[in-house]
Amino acid sequence: MKRTIYMSEPLERLAEETKGDSRRTSGFSRRLGEIVERYKIMLELDTPPELTETELAIVGEVLAGAVIDRRKIRGLHLDVLDAATGTPDDRKQLSKKIEGLTAGQRLALVESLGL
């Protein structure tokens, strides 16, 4: 079954990067498949710690409607401090927990919330 995908900015960049590939017709698709597979591996190997219901609610509030980009992943531990959900102690404890996570674990956390 042939599928059509929207060529967002990241996909346009990838298409440009694979343009000179000697396997011109399959370079983009092959590379996109590799990236998706590697992302899946990263998520499977970099599992985030268990979070309480309150902690999940705080993270959910912080990520609701947010663009998940490099800045959001890097500063996630700071963003939870500004949430309205939970107590100040809940947010501070969660911030410390997230601060110790790798970028992969932070992405796995975002993905686990379905965002």
Secondary structure per residue as TSV (DSSP state, phi and psi in degrees):
chain	resnum	aa	ss	phi	psi
A	1	M	-	360.0	126.9
A	2	K	-	-84.9	136.0
A	3	R	-	-117.8	154.2
A	4	T	-	-113.8	133.9
A	5	I	-	-121.6	150.6
A	6	Y	-	-76.9	128.4
A	7	M	-	-86.6	83.6
A	8	S	-	-69.3	172.8
A	9	E	H	-55.7	-46.3
A	10	P	H	-62.1	-36.9
A	11	L	H	-71.3	-33.8
A	12	E	H	-63.1	-41.9
A	13	R	H	-62.9	-42.8
A	14	L	H	-63.5	-41.3
A	15	A	H	-61.8	-40.0
A	16	E	H	-66.7	-41.6
A	17	E	H	-64.6	-32.2
A	18	T	T	-95.5	4.1
A	19	K	T	-59.5	-41.1
A	20	G	T	-83.5	3.5
A	21	D	-	-60.4	135.8
A	22	S	T	-63.8	-24.3
A	23	R	T	-96.9	56.4
A	24	R	T	-42.3	-43.4
A	25	T	T	-76.4	-24.7
A	26	S	T	-111.8	-4.4
A	27	G	H	-57.4	-48.6
A	28	F	H	-64.5	-51.6
A	29	S	H	-62.2	-42.7
A	30	R	H	-61.5	-48.1
A	31	R	H	-65.1	-41.2
A	32	L	H	-61.7	-41.6
A	33	G	H	-61.7	-41.7
A	34	E	H	-61.9	-43.1
A	35	I	H	-64.0	-44.8
A	36	V	H	-62.0	-43.8
A	37	E	H	-64.8	-41.6
A	38	R	H	-67.5	-37.3
A	39	Y	H	-62.4	-42.7
A	40	K	H	-60.8	-43.9
A	41	I	H	-60.7	-45.4
A	42	M	H	-59.5	-43.7
A	43	L	H	-65.6	-36.2
A	44	E	H	-70.8	-33.8
A	45	L	H	-89.1	-27.1
A	46	D	S	-104.5	67.2
A	47	T	-	-75.1	137.8
A	48	P	-	-77.8	163.8
A	49	P	-	-71.4	162.2
A	50	E	-	-67.0	137.1
A	51	L	-	-116.8	148.2
A	52	T	-	-73.2	169.2
A	53	E	H	-60.2	-40.2
A	54	T	H	-64.1	-44.1
A	55	E	H	-63.2	-41.1
A	56	L	H	-63.3	-37.6
A	57	A	H	-65.7	-40.0
A	58	I	H	-63.8	-49.3
A	59	V	H	-62.1	-41.4
A	60	G	H	-59.5	-41.3
A	61	E	H	-63.2	-45.2
A	62	V	H	-64.3	-35.3
A	63	L	H	-92.3	-14.4
A	64	A	T	-58.4	118.8
A	65	G	T	73.8	1.8
A	66	A	-	-82.1	150.3
A	67	V	-	-82.0	124.4
A	68	I	-	-88.8	101.0
A	69	D	-	-130.0	-174.6
A	70	R	H	-57.3	-44.0
A	71	R	H	-63.8	-41.4
A	72	K	H	-64.8	-42.9
A	73	I	H	-67.7	-44.6
A	74	R	H	-64.7	-39.9
A	75	G	T	-100.8	14.0
A	76	L	H	-56.1	-38.9
A	77	H	H	-65.1	-26.5
A	78	L	H	-84.6	-35.6
A	79	D	H	-62.5	-34.4
A	80	V	G	-66.8	-23.4
A	81	L	G	-66.7	-24.2
A	82	D	G	-94.4	2.1
A	83	A	-	-69.6	156.7
A	84	A	S	-92.1	-21.1
A	85	T	S	-75.5	144.8
A	86	G	S	77.0	175.8
A	87	T	-	-89.3	163.8
A	88	P	H	-55.4	-36.9
A	89	D	H	-66.9	-39.5
A	90	D	H	-58.8	-47.1
A	91	R	H	-67.1	-38.9
A	92	K	H	-66.3	-43.4
A	93	Q	H	-64.5	-42.1
A	94	L	H	-65.7	-38.8
A	95	S	H	-59.5	-44.4
A	96	K	H	-64.6	-38.5
A	97	K	H	-64.1	-45.0
A	98	I	H	-70.9	-35.3
A	99	E	H	-57.3	-33.5
A	100	G	T	-81.9	-3.3
A	101	L	S	-82.6	149.8
A	102	T	-	-75.6	167.5
A	103	A	H	-60.1	-38.7
A	104	G	H	-63.2	-41.1
A	105	Q	H	-66.6	-37.1
A	106	R	H	-66.1	-41.5
A	107	L	H	-64.6	-40.1
A	108	A	H	-61.8	-38.4
A	109	L	H	-62.1	-47.7
A	110	V	H	-59.5	-46.4
A	111	E	H	-64.3	-35.9
A	112	S	H	-65.6	-23.3
A	113	L	T	-87.9	-1.1
A	114	G	T	75.8	25.0
A	115	L	-	-106.5	360.0
